[in-house]
């Protein structure tokens, strides 16, 4: 008879088979359900902690037959591990195995649930080695716990963004092995003071965002704090060492930066260029927004923007979240002959063009003030014809950006429809100046599927344009 188990236990036990000698080892069960045959006698020779059974002190527990999904050997060495959470939200992970893996047992001073990410956030009551999570504390503290070292971990990851964990020792992020997938981003840690930071090393107890192309596994192994000679898809493909995207952006010529600081002193940086660079903007996508703390990115979700394809002008809106206003935007080292500008818009006034020359500062008084960054050689020129671009990203979840251009001042409507032709959103309905336009659609309130967006612009009775394009929301 096959028996399915849902277990997460840490124990020392003896495995007895008819044709082999007994072996005693510390093990950590992984997963749940049925897998390979474990027929034979399993005698647990020490107490069994965790969620599967009550502690049995030194009494034996026999499993005559059945199925475990898997058992992972851990070091017999018991060690003291520490966590140093800061006040507010933290991105953490378990870097050792404990006899009790419940969140409430490990993090007794936390003031929130633990939230893992699996195509969306969900509460995680029982924590797992290798999986990162968000958790909140009222005050900064130092937590010390006794656990069993884990020096190697295989972590299942899903397509796109994942929060992964750590092991008991520090390792270089570039030495993590990808099985059945490829890593297409940096590994990002989080601090409320600095926001997301690209990291070269994985530290015990920390959680990290990472983006992969396709589901697969990541393998972390102790002793891997070596110079990395692998090629990172997120970095320049011709380099011989893995470099974080952030460090490459700072070193590249013709790349300029914007510094955004709120009234608390929290600062974030965006980058832009009017020319082609060795860095593909798609590789600079930031992880999903954190639950708190200043977050700044282009509406594409990226940290860096530049013209692509045959574009001579590229317009990107800047999205500022969780800010304490007023917010200061600074720029520096922009060549005077370069063509860059901000378009500042508010609900009360018409848009204002602000050239970016050498150094400068803009103060945003409230969240209603919006900034569009216009970059490229044709900033001073108006479009010669009406055009609608394909939304990006596509497919998307949950937000996408729609761009279009107006050769003259026009009355514009931008509406979204489902496959049955029903209107689901109106993004624009009013007069707009001639120029290059950007609109973001957040589709978090609608279901997955195919949608159509239609842009209609009327410059005069004789000049009416419209275009329709298809897009896909994929959760």
Residue pairs with C-beta under 8 A, 6 or more apart in sequence:
1 65
1 66
2 34
2 66
2 67
3 65
3 66
3 67
4 32
4 33
4 34
4 67
5 32
5 33
5 52
5 66
5 67
5 68
5 69
6 32
6 33
6 52
7 29
7 32
7 50
7 51
7 52
7 68
8 29
8 32
8 50
8 51
8 52
8 101
8 126
8 128
9 28
9 29
9 48
9 49
9 50
9 51
9 52
9 53
10 26
10 27
10 28
10 49
10 50
10 74
10 97
10 98
10 99
10 101
10 148
11 26
11 27
11 44
11 46
11 47
11 48
11 49
11 50
12 24
12 25
12 26
12 27
12 44
12 45
12 46
12 76
13 24
13 27
13 42
13 43
13 44
13 45
13 46
14 22
14 23
14 24
14 43
14 44
14 45
15 22
15 23
15 40
15 42
16 22
16 40
16 41
16 42
16 43
17 40
18 40
24 45
25 73
25 76
26 73
26 74
26 75
26 76
26 148
27 71
27 72
27 73
27 74
28 71
28 72
28 74
28 97
28 129
28 148
28 150
29 52
29 68
29 69
29 70
29 71
29 72
30 69
30 70
30 71
30 72
31 69
31 70
32 69
33 67
33 69
34 67
34 69
35 67
35 68
35 69
35 70
36 67
36 68
37 67
38 63
38 65
38 66
38 67
38 68
39 65
39 66
40 65
41 62
41 63
41 64
42 61
42 62
42 63
43 60
43 61
43 62
44 56
44 60
44 61
44 62
45 58
45 60
46 58
47 55
47 56
47 57
47 58
48 55
48 56
48 61
49 55
49 99
49 100
50 99
50 100
50 101
51 101
51 102
51 126
53 61
74 97
74 148
74 149
74 150
75 148
75 149
75 150
75 151
76 148
77 148
77 149
78 146
78 147
78 148
78 149
79 96
79 146
79 147
79 148
79 149
79 168
80 144
80 145
80 146
80 147
81 95
81 96
81 144
81 145
81 146
81 147
81 168
81 204
81 205
82 142
82 143
82 144
82 145
82 205
83 92
83 107
83 142
83 143
83 145
83 205
84 140
84 141
84 142
84 143
84 205
85 92
85 107
85 110
85 135
85 137
85 140
85 141
85 143
86 137
86 140
86 191
86 192
87 137
87 138
87 139
87 140
87 192
88 136
88 137
88 192
88 292
88 293
89 112
89 134
89 135
89 136
89 190
89 192
89 290
89 291
89 292
89 293
90 134
90 135
90 136
90 137
90 190
90 207
91 132
91 133
91 134
91 163
91 189
91 190
91 206
91 207
91 208
91 209
91 290
92 132
92 133
92 135
92 205
92 206
92 207
93 129
93 130
93 131
93 132
93 133
93 163
93 164
93 165
93 166
93 205
93 206
93 207
93 208
94 101
94 106
94 127
94 128
94 129
94 131
94 165
94 205
95 129
95 150
95 165
95 166
95 167
95 168
95 204
95 205
96 129
96 145
96 147
96 148
96 149
96 150
96 168
97 129
97 147
97 148
97 150
98 105
98 106
98 145
98 146
98 147
98 148
100 106
101 126
101 127
101 128
102 125
102 126
102 127
103 110
103 113
103 114
103 124
103 125
103 126
103 127
103 135
104 125
106 127
106 145
107 114
107 135
107 137
107 143
109 137
109 138
109 141
109 143
110 135
110 136
110 137
111 136
111 137
111 138
112 134
112 135
112 136
113 123
113 124
113 125
113 135
114 123
114 124
114 125
114 127
114 133
114 134
114 135
115 121
115 122
115 123
115 124
115 133
115 134
115 135
116 122
116 124
116 131
116 132
116 133
116 163
117 161
117 162
117 163
117 288
118 158
119 158
119 475
120 475
121 134
124 131
124 133
127 133
128 165
129 150
129 153
129 165
129 167
130 153
130 154
130 155
130 164
130 165
130 220
131 155
131 163
131 164
131 165
132 163
132 164
132 165
132 166
132 206
132 207
132 208
132 209
133 163
133 207
134 163
134 207
134 290
134 291
136 291
149 168
150 167
150 168
151 167
151 168
151 169
151 221
151 222
151 223
152 167
152 219
152 220
152 221
152 222
153 165
153 167
153 219
153 220
154 179
154 217
154 218
154 219
155 164
155 165
155 217
155 218
155 219
155 220
156 215
156 216
156 217
157 164
157 181
157 210
157 212
157 215
157 216
157 217
157 218
158 212
158 215
159 181
159 212
159 213
159 214
159 215
160 211
160 212
161 209
161 210
161 211
161 287
161 288
162 209
162 210
162 211
162 212
163 207
163 208
163 209
164 187
164 207
164 208
164 210
164 218
165 207
165 208
166 202
166 203
166 204
166 205
166 206
166 207
166 208
166 220
167 202
167 204
167 220
167 221
167 222
168 204
168 222
169 204
169 222
169 223
169 225
170 201
170 202
170 203
170 204
170 225
171 201
171 202
171 220
171 221
171 222
171 223
171 224
171 225
172 200
172 201
172 202
172 224
172 225
172 226
172 227
172 228
173 186
173 187
173 199
173 200
173 201
173 202
173 208
173 228
173 242
174 200
174 228
174 230
174 232
174 241
174 242
175 221
175 224
175 225
175 226
175 228
175 230
176 183
176 187
176 202
176 218
176 219
176 220
176 224
177 218
177 219
177 221
178 212
178 216
178 217
178 218
178 219
179 216
179 217
179 218
179 219
180 214
180 215
180 216
180 217
181 212
181 213
181 214
181 215
181 216
181 217
181 218
182 212
182 213
182 214
182 233
183 210
183 211
183 212
183 213
183 218
183 232
183 233
183 234
184 211
184 212
184 213
184 233
184 234
184 283
185 209
185 210
185 211
185 234
185 245
185 283
185 285
185 287
186 198
186 199
186 210
186 234
186 244
186 245
186 246
187 198
187 199
187 202
187 208
187 209
187 210
188 196
188 197
188 198
188 199
188 208
188 209
188 210
188 286
188 287
189 196
189 197
189 199
189 203
189 206
189 207
189 208
190 196
190 197
190 207
190 209
190 290
190 293
191 197
192 266
192 292
192 293
193 266
193 293
194 267
195 266
195 268
195 290
195 293
195 294
195 295
195 296
196 209
196 286
196 287
196 290
197 246
198 244
198 245
198 246
198 247
199 208
199 244
200 242
200 244
201 225
202 208
202 220
209 287
209 288
210 218
211 285
211 287
212 218
213 233
227 241
228 241
228 242
229 240
229 241
230 242
231 237
231 239
231 240
231 242
232 239
232 242
232 243
233 283
234 245
234 283
235 242
235 243
235 244
235 245
235 248
235 283
236 243
236 248
236 278
236 279
245 279
245 283
245 284
245 303
245 304
246 303
248 278
248 279
249 255
249 257
249 271
249 279
249 284
249 303
249 304
250 257
252 273
252 277
252 278
252 279
254 273
254 274
254 275
254 277
255 271
255 272
255 273
255 277
255 279
255 304
256 271
256 272
256 273
256 331
256 332
256 333
256 334
256 340
256 356
257 269
257 270
257 271
257 272
257 331
257 332
257 333
258 269
258 270
258 271
258 272
258 318
258 329
258 330
258 331
258 373
259 267
259 268
259 269
259 329
259 330
259 331
259 332
260 267
260 268
260 269
260 270
260 294
260 296
260 318
260 320
260 327
260 328
260 329
260 330
261 267
261 268
261 327
261 328
261 330
262 294
262 323
262 324
262 325
262 326
262 327
262 328
263 324
263 325
263 326
263 327
264 294
264 324
266 293
266 294
266 324
267 294
268 294
268 295
268 296
269 303
270 296
270 297
270 298
270 303
270 304
270 305
270 318
271 284
271 303
271 304
271 305
272 304
272 305
272 306
272 316
272 340
272 373
272 375
273 304
273 306
273 375
274 306
274 307
274 338
274 339
274 340
274 375
274 376
274 377
275 306
275 307
276 306
276 307
277 306
279 304
281 300
281 302
281 304
281 305
281 306
281 308
282 302
284 302
284 303
284 304
285 300
285 301
285 302
285 303
286 297
286 301
286 302
286 303
289 295
289 321
289 322
290 322
292 322
293 322
294 320
294 321
294 322
294 323
294 324
295 320
295 321
295 322
296 318
296 319
296 320
296 321
297 303
297 318
297 319
298 305
298 316
298 317
298 318
298 319
298 373
299 316
299 317
299 318
299 319
299 399
299 401
299 438
299 440
300 316
300 392
300 393
300 401
301 393
301 399
305 314
305 316
305 373
305 375
306 314
306 375
307 313
307 314
307 375
307 376
308 314
311 376
312 376
312 377
312 378
313 374
313 375
313 376
313 377
313 378
313 379
313 381
313 436
314 374
314 375
314 376
315 343
315 372
315 373
315 374
315 375
315 403
315 436
315 437
315 438
316 372
316 373
316 375
316 438
317 370
317 371
317 372
317 373
317 401
317 438
317 440
318 370
318 371
318 372
318 373
319 440
320 327
320 364
320 367
323 367
325 364
325 365
325 366
325 367
326 363
326 364
326 365
326 366
327 363
327 364
328 361
328 362
328 363
328 364
329 342
329 361
329 362
329 363
329 364
329 371
330 359
330 360
330 361
331 356
331 359
331 360
332 358
332 359
333 358
333 359
334 340
334 356
334 357
334 358
334 359
335 358
336 357
336 358
338 356
339 375
339 376
339 377
339 378
339 379
339 380
340 355
340 356
340 373
340 374
340 375
340 379
341 353
341 354
341 355
341 356
341 373
341 374
341 379
342 353
342 354
342 356
342 362
342 371
342 372
342 373
342 374
343 351
343 352
343 353
343 354
343 371
343 372
343 374
343 435
344 351
344 352
344 354
344 362
344 369
344 370
344 371
345 351
345 352
345 369
345 370
345 372
346 368
346 369
346 370
347 368
350 433
351 433
354 360
354 362
362 371
364 371
372 438
374 436
382 407
382 434
382 435
383 405
383 406
383 407
383 434
383 435
383 436
384 407
385 405
385 407
386 404
386 405
386 406
386 407
386 457
386 465
386 467
387 404
387 405
387 467
388 402
388 403
388 404
388 455
388 467
388 469
389 402
389 403
389 404
390 469
390 471
391 400
391 401
391 402
391 403
391 441
391 453
391 469
391 471
392 400
392 401
392 403
393 400
394 400
394 471
394 472
395 471
395 472
395 473
395 474
396 443
396 471
396 472
396 473
396 474
397 443
397 473
397 474
397 475
398 442
398 443
398 444
398 473
398 475
399 440
399 441
399 442
399 443
399 444
400 440
400 441
400 443
400 471
401 438
401 439
401 440
401 441
402 414
402 427
402 438
402 439
402 440
402 441
402 453
402 455
403 436
403 437
403 438
403 439
404 414
404 437
404 455
404 457
404 467
405 435
405 436
405 437
406 412
406 432
406 433
406 434
406 435
406 437
406 457
406 459
407 434
407 459
408 434
408 459
408 460
408 463
409 431
409 432
409 433
409 434
409 459
410 431
410 432
410 434
410 457
410 458
410 459
410 463
410 465
411 430
411 431
411 432
411 457
411 458
412 428
412 429
412 430
412 431
412 432
412 437
412 455
412 456
412 457
412 458
413 426
413 428
413 429
413 454
413 455
413 456
414 426
414 427
414 428
414 429
414 439
414 453
414 454
414 455
414 456
415 423
415 425
415 426
415 427
415 453
415 454
416 423
416 424
416 425
416 426
416 427
416 441
416 451
416 452
416 453
417 423
417 424
417 451
417 452
417 453
417 454
418 424
418 446
418 449
418 450
418 451
418 452
419 449
419 450
419 451
419 452
424 446
424 451
425 441
425 443
425 446
427 439
427 441
427 453
428 439
428 455
432 457
441 453
443 451
443 473
446 473
447 473
448 473
448 474
448 475
449 472
449 473
450 470
450 471
450 472
451 470
451 471
451 472
451 473
452 468
452 469
452 470
452 471
453 468
453 469
453 471
454 466
454 467
454 468
455 465
455 466
455 467
456 464
456 465
456 466
457 464
457 465
457 466
458 464
458 465
459 465
